[in-house]
Amino acid sequence: MTNPTARKFGFPDTLVAETPHWLVLVRPQQPTYGSLVLVCKEDAKAFSDLSAGAFADLKTAVDGIEALLRHKVAYERINYLMLMMVDPDVHFHVLPRYEGERRHGGHTFADAGWPGQPQLASHVALSEEEAKAMAAEFAARWRA
């Protein structure tokens, strides 16, 4: 069963990768190029509710994410935000951070908050087709 948070972020169309406990999705609103959402597949509303297996599997997901984004984005830092105020299922917003801009698919992606806190309100809104295409491109590069 897929949780509402994964569906909100476009699952299954935005799926980049899946591990036994986690989904890696393209974030349709891109505050920085390559922004992802890492969603736990367990029915958990608090980080401490995750199973030991989910915590162990988080390492696999993070390794895959960072290898992918290092190649695709050439980020300088990476932020994992666990907000869970609107979407209560355990998930992280994964934001590659960089000075300047990145260009992809006819869009320019500036990191409006660099070098401070990420500015989620400043983003490129991908169409459903663009998010799906980015997910497919990233999935082809996934190694975990």
PyMOL CGO cylinders between C-alpha atoms (Angstrom):
from pymol import cmd
from pymol.cgo import CYLINDER

trace = [
    CYLINDER, 0.00, 0.00, 0.00, 1.40, 3.38, -0.99, 0.3, 1, 1, 1, 1, 1, 1,
    CYLINDER, 1.40, 3.38, -0.99, 0.98, 6.14, 1.55, 0.3, 1, 1, 1, 1, 1, 1,
    CYLINDER, 0.98, 6.14, 1.55, -0.70, 9.49, 0.80, 0.3, 1, 1, 1, 1, 1, 1,
    CYLINDER, -0.70, 9.49, 0.80, 2.60, 11.38, 0.97, 0.3, 1, 1, 1, 1, 1, 1,
    CYLINDER, 2.60, 11.38, 0.97, 4.10, 9.33, -1.85, 0.3, 1, 1, 1, 1, 1, 1,
    CYLINDER, 4.10, 9.33, -1.85, 0.98, 9.82, -3.95, 0.3, 1, 1, 1, 1, 1, 1,
    CYLINDER, 0.98, 9.82, -3.95, 1.00, 13.58, -3.28, 0.3, 1, 1, 1, 1, 1, 1,
    CYLINDER, 1.00, 13.58, -3.28, 4.51, 13.77, -4.73, 0.3, 1, 1, 1, 1, 1, 1,
    CYLINDER, 4.51, 13.77, -4.73, 3.45, 11.96, -7.90, 0.3, 1, 1, 1, 1, 1, 1,
    CYLINDER, 3.45, 11.96, -7.90, 4.12, 8.29, -7.18, 0.3, 1, 1, 1, 1, 1, 1,
    CYLINDER, 4.12, 8.29, -7.18, 4.40, 6.19, -9.29, 0.3, 1, 1, 1, 1, 1, 1,
    CYLINDER, 4.40, 6.19, -9.29, 5.17, 8.63, -12.12, 0.3, 1, 1, 1, 1, 1, 1,
    CYLINDER, 5.17, 8.63, -12.12, 7.95, 10.43, -10.22, 0.3, 1, 1, 1, 1, 1, 1,
    CYLINDER, 7.95, 10.43, -10.22, 9.67, 7.26, -8.97, 0.3, 1, 1, 1, 1, 1, 1,
    CYLINDER, 9.67, 7.26, -8.97, 13.45, 7.33, -9.33, 0.3, 1, 1, 1, 1, 1, 1,
    CYLINDER, 13.45, 7.33, -9.33, 14.27, 4.30, -7.18, 0.3, 1, 1, 1, 1, 1, 1,
    CYLINDER, 14.27, 4.30, -7.18, 12.84, 1.97, -4.59, 0.3, 1, 1, 1, 1, 1, 1,
    CYLINDER, 12.84, 1.97, -4.59, 14.53, 0.08, -1.78, 0.3, 1, 1, 1, 1, 1, 1,
    CYLINDER, 14.53, 0.08, -1.78, 12.79, -2.40, 0.51, 0.3, 1, 1, 1, 1, 1, 1,
    CYLINDER, 12.79, -2.40, 0.51, 11.69, 0.43, 2.87, 0.3, 1, 1, 1, 1, 1, 1,
    CYLINDER, 11.69, 0.43, 2.87, 12.02, 3.69, 0.91, 0.3, 1, 1, 1, 1, 1, 1,
    CYLINDER, 12.02, 3.69, 0.91, 10.79, 5.41, -2.25, 0.3, 1, 1, 1, 1, 1, 1,
    CYLINDER, 10.79, 5.41, -2.25, 12.95, 8.04, -3.97, 0.3, 1, 1, 1, 1, 1, 1,
    CYLINDER, 12.95, 8.04, -3.97, 10.78, 10.49, -5.92, 0.3, 1, 1, 1, 1, 1, 1,
    CYLINDER, 10.78, 10.49, -5.92, 11.40, 13.61, -7.98, 0.3, 1, 1, 1, 1, 1, 1,
    CYLINDER, 11.40, 13.61, -7.98, 9.99, 16.61, -6.13, 0.3, 1, 1, 1, 1, 1, 1,
    CYLINDER, 9.99, 16.61, -6.13, 7.64, 18.33, -8.65, 0.3, 1, 1, 1, 1, 1, 1,
    CYLINDER, 7.64, 18.33, -8.65, 8.41, 21.73, -7.11, 0.3, 1, 1, 1, 1, 1, 1,
    CYLINDER, 8.41, 21.73, -7.11, 12.16, 22.12, -7.49, 0.3, 1, 1, 1, 1, 1, 1,
    CYLINDER, 12.16, 22.12, -7.49, 13.72, 24.73, -5.16, 0.3, 1, 1, 1, 1, 1, 1,
    CYLINDER, 13.72, 24.73, -5.16, 17.03, 23.48, -6.54, 0.3, 1, 1, 1, 1, 1, 1,
    CYLINDER, 17.03, 23.48, -6.54, 17.75, 21.27, -9.52, 0.3, 1, 1, 1, 1, 1, 1,
    CYLINDER, 17.75, 21.27, -9.52, 17.50, 17.62, -8.59, 0.3, 1, 1, 1, 1, 1, 1,
    CYLINDER, 17.50, 17.62, -8.59, 15.31, 18.05, -5.50, 0.3, 1, 1, 1, 1, 1, 1,
    CYLINDER, 15.31, 18.05, -5.50, 13.90, 14.73, -4.37, 0.3, 1, 1, 1, 1, 1, 1,
    CYLINDER, 13.90, 14.73, -4.37, 11.53, 13.33, -1.77, 0.3, 1, 1, 1, 1, 1, 1,
    CYLINDER, 11.53, 13.33, -1.77, 12.61, 10.27, 0.22, 0.3, 1, 1, 1, 1, 1, 1,
    CYLINDER, 12.61, 10.27, 0.22, 9.44, 8.59, 1.52, 0.3, 1, 1, 1, 1, 1, 1,
    CYLINDER, 9.44, 8.59, 1.52, 9.33, 5.68, 3.96, 0.3, 1, 1, 1, 1, 1, 1,
    CYLINDER, 9.33, 5.68, 3.96, 7.01, 2.90, 2.83, 0.3, 1, 1, 1, 1, 1, 1,
    CYLINDER, 7.01, 2.90, 2.83, 6.16, 1.91, 6.41, 0.3, 1, 1, 1, 1, 1, 1,
    CYLINDER, 6.16, 1.91, 6.41, 3.05, 3.19, 8.17, 0.3, 1, 1, 1, 1, 1, 1,
    CYLINDER, 3.05, 3.19, 8.17, 4.98, 5.58, 10.42, 0.3, 1, 1, 1, 1, 1, 1,
    CYLINDER, 4.98, 5.58, 10.42, 4.07, 9.10, 11.52, 0.3, 1, 1, 1, 1, 1, 1,
    CYLINDER, 4.07, 9.10, 11.52, 7.18, 9.66, 13.68, 0.3, 1, 1, 1, 1, 1, 1,
    CYLINDER, 7.18, 9.66, 13.68, 10.82, 9.02, 12.87, 0.3, 1, 1, 1, 1, 1, 1,
    CYLINDER, 10.82, 9.02, 12.87, 11.13, 6.91, 16.02, 0.3, 1, 1, 1, 1, 1, 1,
    CYLINDER, 11.13, 6.91, 16.02, 8.32, 4.64, 14.75, 0.3, 1, 1, 1, 1, 1, 1,
    CYLINDER, 8.32, 4.64, 14.75, 10.49, 3.24, 11.95, 0.3, 1, 1, 1, 1, 1, 1,
    CYLINDER, 10.49, 3.24, 11.95, 11.64, -0.34, 12.14, 0.3, 1, 1, 1, 1, 1, 1,
    CYLINDER, 11.64, -0.34, 12.14, 15.30, -1.26, 12.50, 0.3, 1, 1, 1, 1, 1, 1,
    CYLINDER, 15.30, -1.26, 12.50, 15.12, -2.48, 8.91, 0.3, 1, 1, 1, 1, 1, 1,
    CYLINDER, 15.12, -2.48, 8.91, 13.98, 0.93, 7.67, 0.3, 1, 1, 1, 1, 1, 1,
    CYLINDER, 13.98, 0.93, 7.67, 16.82, 2.64, 9.52, 0.3, 1, 1, 1, 1, 1, 1,
    CYLINDER, 16.82, 2.64, 9.52, 19.36, 0.22, 8.07, 0.3, 1, 1, 1, 1, 1, 1,
    CYLINDER, 19.36, 0.22, 8.07, 17.89, 0.59, 4.58, 0.3, 1, 1, 1, 1, 1, 1,
    CYLINDER, 17.89, 0.59, 4.58, 18.07, 4.39, 4.87, 0.3, 1, 1, 1, 1, 1, 1,
    CYLINDER, 18.07, 4.39, 4.87, 21.84, 4.05, 4.33, 0.3, 1, 1, 1, 1, 1, 1,
    CYLINDER, 21.84, 4.05, 4.33, 21.27, 2.36, 0.97, 0.3, 1, 1, 1, 1, 1, 1,
    CYLINDER, 21.27, 2.36, 0.97, 18.81, 5.04, -0.12, 0.3, 1, 1, 1, 1, 1, 1,
    CYLINDER, 18.81, 5.04, -0.12, 21.07, 7.92, 0.99, 0.3, 1, 1, 1, 1, 1, 1,
    CYLINDER, 21.07, 7.92, 0.99, 24.12, 6.40, -0.72, 0.3, 1, 1, 1, 1, 1, 1,
    CYLINDER, 24.12, 6.40, -0.72, 22.15, 6.08, -3.96, 0.3, 1, 1, 1, 1, 1, 1,
    CYLINDER, 22.15, 6.08, -3.96, 20.74, 9.60, -3.71, 0.3, 1, 1, 1, 1, 1, 1,
    CYLINDER, 20.74, 9.60, -3.71, 24.09, 11.23, -3.07, 0.3, 1, 1, 1, 1, 1, 1,
    CYLINDER, 24.09, 11.23, -3.07, 25.85, 9.34, -5.87, 0.3, 1, 1, 1, 1, 1, 1,
    CYLINDER, 25.85, 9.34, -5.87, 23.07, 10.25, -8.30, 0.3, 1, 1, 1, 1, 1, 1,
    CYLINDER, 23.07, 10.25, -8.30, 22.95, 13.93, -7.36, 0.3, 1, 1, 1, 1, 1, 1,
    CYLINDER, 22.95, 13.93, -7.36, 26.73, 14.28, -7.22, 0.3, 1, 1, 1, 1, 1, 1,
    CYLINDER, 26.73, 14.28, -7.22, 26.78, 13.19, -10.87, 0.3, 1, 1, 1, 1, 1, 1,
    CYLINDER, 26.78, 13.19, -10.87, 23.64, 14.99, -12.12, 0.3, 1, 1, 1, 1, 1, 1,
    CYLINDER, 23.64, 14.99, -12.12, 23.82, 18.23, -10.13, 0.3, 1, 1, 1, 1, 1, 1,
    CYLINDER, 23.82, 18.23, -10.13, 27.40, 18.61, -8.87, 0.3, 1, 1, 1, 1, 1, 1,
    CYLINDER, 27.40, 18.61, -8.87, 26.07, 19.92, -5.56, 0.3, 1, 1, 1, 1, 1, 1,
    CYLINDER, 26.07, 19.92, -5.56, 28.25, 21.59, -2.94, 0.3, 1, 1, 1, 1, 1, 1,
    CYLINDER, 28.25, 21.59, -2.94, 26.11, 20.59, 0.05, 0.3, 1, 1, 1, 1, 1, 1,
    CYLINDER, 26.11, 20.59, 0.05, 22.98, 18.51, 0.49, 0.3, 1, 1, 1, 1, 1, 1,
    CYLINDER, 22.98, 18.51, 0.49, 20.08, 19.16, 2.88, 0.3, 1, 1, 1, 1, 1, 1,
    CYLINDER, 20.08, 19.16, 2.88, 17.65, 16.54, 4.18, 0.3, 1, 1, 1, 1, 1, 1,
    CYLINDER, 17.65, 16.54, 4.18, 14.58, 18.28, 5.59, 0.3, 1, 1, 1, 1, 1, 1,
    CYLINDER, 14.58, 18.28, 5.59, 12.08, 16.29, 7.65, 0.3, 1, 1, 1, 1, 1, 1,
    CYLINDER, 12.08, 16.29, 7.65, 9.19, 18.73, 7.94, 0.3, 1, 1, 1, 1, 1, 1,
    CYLINDER, 9.19, 18.73, 7.94, 6.11, 16.47, 8.23, 0.3, 1, 1, 1, 1, 1, 1,
    CYLINDER, 6.11, 16.47, 8.23, 3.72, 19.31, 9.08, 0.3, 1, 1, 1, 1, 1, 1,
    CYLINDER, 3.72, 19.31, 9.08, 1.36, 18.93, 6.11, 0.3, 1, 1, 1, 1, 1, 1,
    CYLINDER, 1.36, 18.93, 6.11, 2.23, 15.40, 5.02, 0.3, 1, 1, 1, 1, 1, 1,
    CYLINDER, 2.23, 15.40, 5.02, 2.48, 13.25, 8.16, 0.3, 1, 1, 1, 1, 1, 1,
    CYLINDER, 2.48, 13.25, 8.16, 4.13, 10.12, 6.74, 0.3, 1, 1, 1, 1, 1, 1,
    CYLINDER, 4.13, 10.12, 6.74, 7.87, 9.88, 7.47, 0.3, 1, 1, 1, 1, 1, 1,
    CYLINDER, 7.87, 9.88, 7.47, 9.70, 11.53, 4.59, 0.3, 1, 1, 1, 1, 1, 1,
    CYLINDER, 9.70, 11.53, 4.59, 12.57, 13.87, 3.78, 0.3, 1, 1, 1, 1, 1, 1,
    CYLINDER, 12.57, 13.87, 3.78, 12.84, 16.65, 1.24, 0.3, 1, 1, 1, 1, 1, 1,
    CYLINDER, 12.84, 16.65, 1.24, 16.29, 16.19, -0.28, 0.3, 1, 1, 1, 1, 1, 1,
    CYLINDER, 16.29, 16.19, -0.28, 17.74, 19.41, -1.64, 0.3, 1, 1, 1, 1, 1, 1,
    CYLINDER, 17.74, 19.41, -1.64, 21.08, 19.55, -3.43, 0.3, 1, 1, 1, 1, 1, 1,
    CYLINDER, 21.08, 19.55, -3.43, 22.63, 22.93, -2.63, 0.3, 1, 1, 1, 1, 1, 1,
    CYLINDER, 22.63, 22.93, -2.63, 24.95, 24.98, -4.80, 0.3, 1, 1, 1, 1, 1, 1,
    CYLINDER, 24.95, 24.98, -4.80, 26.10, 28.49, -5.53, 0.3, 1, 1, 1, 1, 1, 1,
    CYLINDER, 26.10, 28.49, -5.53, 24.79, 29.94, -8.76, 0.3, 1, 1, 1, 1, 1, 1,
    CYLINDER, 24.79, 29.94, -8.76, 22.47, 28.16, -11.18, 0.3, 1, 1, 1, 1, 1, 1,
    CYLINDER, 22.47, 28.16, -11.18, 21.96, 24.85, -12.90, 0.3, 1, 1, 1, 1, 1, 1,
    CYLINDER, 21.96, 24.85, -12.90, 20.16, 24.48, -16.23, 0.3, 1, 1, 1, 1, 1, 1,
    CYLINDER, 20.16, 24.48, -16.23, 18.12, 21.52, -17.36, 0.3, 1, 1, 1, 1, 1, 1,
    CYLINDER, 18.12, 21.52, -17.36, 15.20, 20.91, -19.70, 0.3, 1, 1, 1, 1, 1, 1,
    CYLINDER, 15.20, 20.91, -19.70, 14.81, 24.56, -20.64, 0.3, 1, 1, 1, 1, 1, 1,
    CYLINDER, 14.81, 24.56, -20.64, 14.67, 25.70, -17.00, 0.3, 1, 1, 1, 1, 1, 1,
    CYLINDER, 14.67, 25.70, -17.00, 17.14, 27.63, -14.89, 0.3, 1, 1, 1, 1, 1, 1,
    CYLINDER, 17.14, 27.63, -14.89, 17.34, 26.42, -11.29, 0.3, 1, 1, 1, 1, 1, 1,
    CYLINDER, 17.34, 26.42, -11.29, 18.84, 28.96, -8.88, 0.3, 1, 1, 1, 1, 1, 1,
    CYLINDER, 18.84, 28.96, -8.88, 19.49, 28.11, -5.23, 0.3, 1, 1, 1, 1, 1, 1,
    CYLINDER, 19.49, 28.11, -5.23, 17.77, 31.22, -3.84, 0.3, 1, 1, 1, 1, 1, 1,
    CYLINDER, 17.77, 31.22, -3.84, 18.84, 30.50, -0.27, 0.3, 1, 1, 1, 1, 1, 1,
    CYLINDER, 18.84, 30.50, -0.27, 22.53, 29.81, -0.85, 0.3, 1, 1, 1, 1, 1, 1,
    CYLINDER, 22.53, 29.81, -0.85, 24.52, 29.82, 1.38, 0.3, 1, 1, 1, 1, 1, 1,
    CYLINDER, 24.52, 29.82, 1.38, 21.78, 30.00, 4.03, 0.3, 1, 1, 1, 1, 1, 1,
    CYLINDER, 21.78, 30.00, 4.03, 18.56, 28.12, 4.58, 0.3, 1, 1, 1, 1, 1, 1,
    CYLINDER, 18.56, 28.12, 4.58, 16.81, 26.70, 1.53, 0.3, 1, 1, 1, 1, 1, 1,
    CYLINDER, 16.81, 26.70, 1.53, 13.97, 28.83, 0.16, 0.3, 1, 1, 1, 1, 1, 1,
    CYLINDER, 13.97, 28.83, 0.16, 11.22, 26.34, -0.62, 0.3, 1, 1, 1, 1, 1, 1,
    CYLINDER, 11.22, 26.34, -0.62, 8.84, 29.04, -1.87, 0.3, 1, 1, 1, 1, 1, 1,
    CYLINDER, 8.84, 29.04, -1.87, 11.30, 29.94, -4.64, 0.3, 1, 1, 1, 1, 1, 1,
    CYLINDER, 11.30, 29.94, -4.64, 11.09, 27.00, -7.03, 0.3, 1, 1, 1, 1, 1, 1,
    CYLINDER, 11.09, 27.00, -7.03, 10.63, 25.77, -10.57, 0.3, 1, 1, 1, 1, 1, 1,
    CYLINDER, 10.63, 25.77, -10.57, 7.26, 24.00, -10.86, 0.3, 1, 1, 1, 1, 1, 1,
    CYLINDER, 7.26, 24.00, -10.86, 7.70, 21.05, -13.18, 0.3, 1, 1, 1, 1, 1, 1,
    CYLINDER, 7.70, 21.05, -13.18, 4.75, 19.91, -15.25, 0.3, 1, 1, 1, 1, 1, 1,
    CYLINDER, 4.75, 19.91, -15.25, 3.64, 16.30, -14.78, 0.3, 1, 1, 1, 1, 1, 1,
    CYLINDER, 3.64, 16.30, -14.78, 5.42, 15.40, -18.00, 0.3, 1, 1, 1, 1, 1, 1,
    CYLINDER, 5.42, 15.40, -18.00, 8.64, 17.16, -16.95, 0.3, 1, 1, 1, 1, 1, 1,
    CYLINDER, 8.64, 17.16, -16.95, 8.64, 15.50, -13.52, 0.3, 1, 1, 1, 1, 1, 1,
    CYLINDER, 8.64, 15.50, -13.52, 8.07, 12.10, -15.11, 0.3, 1, 1, 1, 1, 1, 1,
    CYLINDER, 8.07, 12.10, -15.11, 10.88, 12.69, -17.62, 0.3, 1, 1, 1, 1, 1, 1,
    CYLINDER, 10.88, 12.69, -17.62, 13.28, 13.82, -14.89, 0.3, 1, 1, 1, 1, 1, 1,
    CYLINDER, 13.28, 13.82, -14.89, 12.39, 10.73, -12.84, 0.3, 1, 1, 1, 1, 1, 1,
    CYLINDER, 12.39, 10.73, -12.84, 13.10, 8.46, -15.82, 0.3, 1, 1, 1, 1, 1, 1,
    CYLINDER, 13.10, 8.46, -15.82, 16.41, 10.20, -16.52, 0.3, 1, 1, 1, 1, 1, 1,
    CYLINDER, 16.41, 10.20, -16.52, 17.47, 9.92, -12.87, 0.3, 1, 1, 1, 1, 1, 1,
    CYLINDER, 17.47, 9.92, -12.87, 16.27, 6.30, -12.62, 0.3, 1, 1, 1, 1, 1, 1,
    CYLINDER, 16.27, 6.30, -12.62, 18.49, 5.37, -15.57, 0.3, 1, 1, 1, 1, 1, 1,
    CYLINDER, 18.49, 5.37, -15.57, 21.47, 6.71, -13.61, 0.3, 1, 1, 1, 1, 1, 1,
    CYLINDER, 21.47, 6.71, -13.61, 20.53, 5.18, -10.21, 0.3, 1, 1, 1, 1, 1, 1,
    CYLINDER, 20.53, 5.18, -10.21, 23.15, 2.97, -8.58, 0.3, 1, 1, 1, 1, 1, 1,
    CYLINDER, 23.15, 2.97, -8.58, 22.68, 1.79, -5.01, 0.3, 1, 1, 1, 1, 1, 1,
]
cmd.load_cgo(trace, "trace")
